[in-house]
């Protein structure tokens, strides 16, 4: 406080009675954190236990429970696989056009993209990750056109369509 000011009535006030709080040490702050963390973990664990006990522990939401009983189009179970369309021709919008064509037929197309720069293909090929997807690939070939089906782990998606220059 500055020393140049004259004393007034506020300088005459006696300090308040009672004890002052001492600053907490780092150890006490850490113990307080551990206490709050433990209580939070206990409450979260109790909530999870209660959820699993009373609601069966299922984590998937049944969207049919909220249905308004309107008629829905049924999607063929073969067509729920994630499908990727790659344009290896370099034609603008080709992958997007083919993807929309497949979506209209009920396929779950997650990506439509151009191939890496400079990479092209002469023929259109449907790549699948495993032999178990062979039936789905045959159904896709019916919707897309008669193109060859090959098993390859080159692509991440279960079904990948690489469009070549022979695509009509």
C-alpha beads as a LAMMPS data file, in Angstrom:
LAMMPS data file: protein, C-alpha beads

168 atoms
167 bonds

1 atom types
1 bond types

-500.0 500.0 xlo xhi
-500.0 500.0 ylo yhi
-500.0 500.0 zlo zhi

Masses

1 110.0

Atoms # bond

1 1 1 0.000 0.000 0.000
2 1 1 1.210 3.459 -0.805
3 1 1 2.803 5.430 2.068
4 1 1 1.953 8.926 0.767
5 1 1 -1.726 8.901 1.638
6 1 1 -3.090 10.226 4.945
7 1 1 -4.764 7.827 7.358
8 1 1 -8.566 7.682 7.243
9 1 1 -11.311 5.724 9.074
10 1 1 -10.593 2.520 7.124
11 1 1 -7.047 2.425 8.412
12 1 1 -8.387 2.460 11.968
13 1 1 -10.365 -0.807 11.617
14 1 1 -9.081 -3.732 13.695
15 1 1 -8.455 -7.041 11.954
16 1 1 -11.383 -9.460 11.973
17 1 1 -11.388 -12.021 14.782
18 1 1 -10.971 -15.731 14.104
19 1 1 -8.509 -17.984 12.400
20 1 1 -7.371 -17.621 8.831
21 1 1 -7.285 -20.585 6.450
22 1 1 -3.845 -21.932 5.787
23 1 1 -2.849 -22.678 2.225
24 1 1 -3.201 -26.305 1.175
25 1 1 -0.034 -28.200 0.455
26 1 1 0.570 -30.122 -2.774
27 1 1 0.092 -33.404 -0.921
28 1 1 -3.346 -32.377 0.348
29 1 1 -4.358 -31.194 -3.148
30 1 1 -3.298 -34.571 -4.554
31 1 1 -5.281 -36.468 -1.891
32 1 1 -8.324 -34.310 -2.668
33 1 1 -7.959 -35.164 -6.375
34 1 1 -7.728 -38.885 -5.548
35 1 1 -10.862 -38.620 -3.404
36 1 1 -12.863 -36.897 -6.172
37 1 1 -11.566 -39.361 -8.761
38 1 1 -12.515 -42.347 -6.585
39 1 1 -16.017 -41.030 -5.965
40 1 1 -16.507 -40.353 -9.689
41 1 1 -15.300 -43.841 -10.606
42 1 1 -17.608 -45.366 -8.012
43 1 1 -20.638 -43.446 -9.329
44 1 1 -19.808 -44.312 -12.972
45 1 1 -19.269 -47.979 -12.120
46 1 1 -22.551 -48.086 -10.218
47 1 1 -24.354 -46.513 -13.171
48 1 1 -22.857 -49.047 -15.580
49 1 1 -23.715 -51.934 -13.262
50 1 1 -27.283 -50.653 -12.915
51 1 1 -27.643 -50.225 -16.669
52 1 1 -26.410 -53.744 -17.379
53 1 1 -28.588 -55.193 -14.628
54 1 1 -31.855 -53.462 -15.468
55 1 1 -31.561 -52.984 -19.229
56 1 1 -29.752 -56.156 -20.248
57 1 1 -26.484 -54.397 -20.987
58 1 1 -27.198 -54.026 -24.696
59 1 1 -25.365 -51.165 -26.306
60 1 1 -27.273 -51.101 -29.580
61 1 1 -30.391 -48.993 -29.822
62 1 1 -33.423 -50.720 -31.331
63 1 1 -34.669 -48.197 -33.852
64 1 1 -37.752 -50.307 -34.550
65 1 1 -38.998 -49.455 -31.059
66 1 1 -39.417 -45.846 -32.180
67 1 1 -41.062 -46.747 -35.461
68 1 1 -44.203 -44.961 -36.532
69 1 1 -45.426 -48.145 -38.280
70 1 1 -44.995 -46.721 -41.768
71 1 1 -44.062 -49.049 -44.556
72 1 1 -40.360 -49.238 -45.149
73 1 1 -38.525 -50.538 -48.155
74 1 1 -36.757 -53.742 -47.349
75 1 1 -33.079 -53.908 -48.181
76 1 1 -31.611 -57.194 -49.319
77 1 1 -29.202 -58.445 -46.602
78 1 1 -26.562 -59.007 -49.278
79 1 1 -26.528 -55.298 -50.007
80 1 1 -25.711 -54.004 -46.536
81 1 1 -21.977 -54.476 -47.022
82 1 1 -19.919 -51.333 -47.203
83 1 1 -18.965 -50.635 -50.789
84 1 1 -16.375 -48.273 -52.231
85 1 1 -16.295 -47.004 -55.822
86 1 1 -12.964 -45.899 -57.311
87 1 1 -12.671 -44.154 -60.673
88 1 1 -9.499 -45.403 -62.370
89 1 1 -10.391 -43.718 -65.659
90 1 1 -10.039 -40.085 -64.600
91 1 1 -13.433 -39.019 -65.898
92 1 1 -14.971 -36.245 -63.760
93 1 1 -17.969 -37.438 -61.749
94 1 1 -17.872 -41.058 -62.914
95 1 1 -17.347 -42.538 -59.442
96 1 1 -20.110 -40.355 -57.998
97 1 1 -22.533 -41.302 -60.772
98 1 1 -21.900 -45.014 -60.293
99 1 1 -22.140 -44.636 -56.499
100 1 1 -25.550 -42.949 -56.780
101 1 1 -26.700 -45.667 -59.169
102 1 1 -25.736 -48.323 -56.599
103 1 1 -27.283 -46.385 -53.706
104 1 1 -30.555 -46.191 -55.628
105 1 1 -30.462 -49.971 -55.938
106 1 1 -29.977 -50.388 -52.165
107 1 1 -26.215 -50.689 -51.789
108 1 1 -24.350 -49.083 -48.884
109 1 1 -21.754 -47.029 -50.764
110 1 1 -19.486 -45.298 -48.261
111 1 1 -16.928 -43.737 -50.599
112 1 1 -16.773 -42.607 -54.218
113 1 1 -13.342 -41.306 -55.189
114 1 1 -10.810 -40.962 -57.947
115 1 1 -7.794 -43.249 -57.950
116 1 1 -4.364 -41.993 -57.071
117 1 1 -2.858 -39.703 -59.683
118 1 1 -1.408 -41.591 -62.603
119 1 1 -3.051 -44.905 -61.678
120 1 1 -5.472 -46.182 -64.307
121 1 1 -7.163 -49.445 -65.159
122 1 1 -8.164 -50.997 -68.454
123 1 1 -10.944 -53.160 -67.036
124 1 1 -13.583 -52.769 -64.354
125 1 1 -13.076 -55.161 -61.437
126 1 1 -15.096 -55.854 -58.289
127 1 1 -12.677 -56.613 -55.439
128 1 1 -13.821 -58.408 -52.288
129 1 1 -11.920 -59.047 -49.036
130 1 1 -12.961 -62.676 -48.566
131 1 1 -14.702 -65.534 -50.339
132 1 1 -17.693 -65.102 -48.022
133 1 1 -18.605 -61.922 -49.908
134 1 1 -18.778 -63.740 -53.248
135 1 1 -22.594 -63.854 -53.260
136 1 1 -22.799 -60.149 -52.478
137 1 1 -20.300 -59.394 -55.249
138 1 1 -22.358 -61.439 -57.718
139 1 1 -25.458 -59.464 -56.740
140 1 1 -23.476 -56.245 -57.222
141 1 1 -22.337 -57.448 -60.639
142 1 1 -25.973 -57.970 -61.617
143 1 1 -26.768 -54.354 -60.670
144 1 1 -23.581 -52.864 -62.125
145 1 1 -22.833 -55.044 -65.133
146 1 1 -21.024 -58.272 -65.888
147 1 1 -17.553 -57.520 -64.571
148 1 1 -14.946 -59.795 -63.062
149 1 1 -14.829 -60.488 -59.329
150 1 1 -11.505 -60.944 -57.570
151 1 1 -10.577 -61.676 -53.964
152 1 1 -7.943 -59.211 -52.746
153 1 1 -6.878 -57.645 -49.483
154 1 1 -5.549 -54.589 -51.288
155 1 1 -8.553 -52.492 -50.237
156 1 1 -9.924 -51.883 -46.723
157 1 1 -13.622 -51.939 -47.582
158 1 1 -15.376 -55.314 -47.919
159 1 1 -16.356 -54.587 -51.533
160 1 1 -14.462 -52.189 -53.794
161 1 1 -15.424 -51.432 -57.381
162 1 1 -12.562 -50.128 -59.518
163 1 1 -13.951 -48.581 -62.676
164 1 1 -11.846 -49.112 -65.791
165 1 1 -12.040 -47.828 -69.339
166 1 1 -14.399 -50.702 -70.288
167 1 1 -17.163 -49.409 -67.937
168 1 1 -20.373 -48.534 -69.798

Bonds

1 1 1 2
2 1 2 3
3 1 3 4
4 1 4 5
5 1 5 6
6 1 6 7
7 1 7 8
8 1 8 9
9 1 9 10
10 1 10 11
11 1 11 12
12 1 12 13
13 1 13 14
14 1 14 15
15 1 15 16
16 1 16 17
17 1 17 18
18 1 18 19
19 1 19 20
20 1 20 21
21 1 21 22
22 1 22 23
23 1 23 24
24 1 24 25
25 1 25 26
26 1 26 27
27 1 27 28
28 1 28 29
29 1 29 30
30 1 30 31
31 1 31 32
32 1 32 33
33 1 33 34
34 1 34 35
35 1 35 36
36 1 36 37
37 1 37 38
38 1 38 39
39 1 39 40
40 1 40 41
41 1 41 42
42 1 42 43
43 1 43 44
44 1 44 45
45 1 45 46
46 1 46 47
47 1 47 48
48 1 48 49
49 1 49 50
50 1 50 51
51 1 51 52
52 1 52 53
53 1 53 54
54 1 54 55
55 1 55 56
56 1 56 57
57 1 57 58
58 1 58 59
59 1 59 60
60 1 60 61
61 1 61 62
62 1 62 63
63 1 63 64
64 1 64 65
65 1 65 66
66 1 66 67
67 1 67 68
68 1 68 69
69 1 69 70
70 1 70 71
71 1 71 72
72 1 72 73
73 1 73 74
74 1 74 75
75 1 75 76
76 1 76 77
77 1 77 78
78 1 78 79
79 1 79 80
80 1 80 81
81 1 81 82
82 1 82 83
83 1 83 84
84 1 84 85
85 1 85 86
86 1 86 87
87 1 87 88
88 1 88 89
89 1 89 90
90 1 90 91
91 1 91 92
92 1 92 93
93 1 93 94
94 1 94 95
95 1 95 96
96 1 96 97
97 1 97 98
98 1 98 99
99 1 99 100
100 1 100 101
101 1 101 102
102 1 102 103
103 1 103 104
104 1 104 105
105 1 105 106
106 1 106 107
107 1 107 108
108 1 108 109
109 1 109 110
110 1 110 111
111 1 111 112
112 1 112 113
113 1 113 114
114 1 114 115
115 1 115 116
116 1 116 117
117 1 117 118
118 1 118 119
119 1 119 120
120 1 120 121
121 1 121 122
122 1 122 123
123 1 123 124
124 1 124 125
125 1 125 126
126 1 126 127
127 1 127 128
128 1 128 129
129 1 129 130
130 1 130 131
131 1 131 132
132 1 132 133
133 1 133 134
134 1 134 135
135 1 135 136
136 1 136 137
137 1 137 138
138 1 138 139
139 1 139 140
140 1 140 141
141 1 141 142
142 1 142 143
143 1 143 144
144 1 144 145
145 1 145 146
146 1 146 147
147 1 147 148
148 1 148 149
149 1 149 150
150 1 150 151
151 1 151 152
152 1 152 153
153 1 153 154
154 1 154 155
155 1 155 156
156 1 156 157
157 1 157 158
158 1 158 159
159 1 159 160
160 1 160 161
161 1 161 162
162 1 162 163
163 1 163 164
164 1 164 165
165 1 165 166
166 1 166 167
167 1 167 168
